[in-house]
């Protein structure tokens, strides 16, 4: 029982890290701010938009998994997942700009 509790906590911390990370680089590209503000914006967006966060983390994990299984697919999946993620980010930032 203690092992499964530790595993659950580790999984939640990992998901939180990934959720913040998927918003970190688009926030750096979109906003002209210092590191503290960029990290705060990433955390805020990860919490404020849970459905999009789960979708973006899922895209990232699925891409990593498929590249692990089929290494040659990095040429197709890398650009495809980047475009899909960008379209989600773009709609989100347009919504925030209004």
C-alpha positions, 0 to 999 in steps of 0.5 A, a space after each residue: 500500500 505504501 508503494 502505491 501511494 508513493 507511486 501516485 504522488 510521483 505520477 502527480 508530480 510528473 504530470 504537474 511538471 509536464 503540464 507546466 513544461 508544455 506551456 513554458 516554451 510557448 509562453 516564452 515565445 509569446 510574452 516578453 517577460 522575465 523567468 518568474 512571470 513566465 513560470 507563473 503564467 505557465 502554472 496559471 494556464 496549466 491550472 486554468 485550462 485543465 482539458 487543454 493541458 491534458 490534451 497537450 500532455 497527451 499529444 506529447 506523451 503519445 509522440 514520445 511513445 510512438 517515436 520510441 516504438 518507431 524511431 524513423 517516425 520522428 520526421 513525421 511525428 515531430 512536425 505533426 505534433 508540433 503543428 497540432 500543439 501550436 494550433 491549440 496554443 494559438 487558439 488559447 492565446 487568441 482567447 487570452 488576448 480578447 
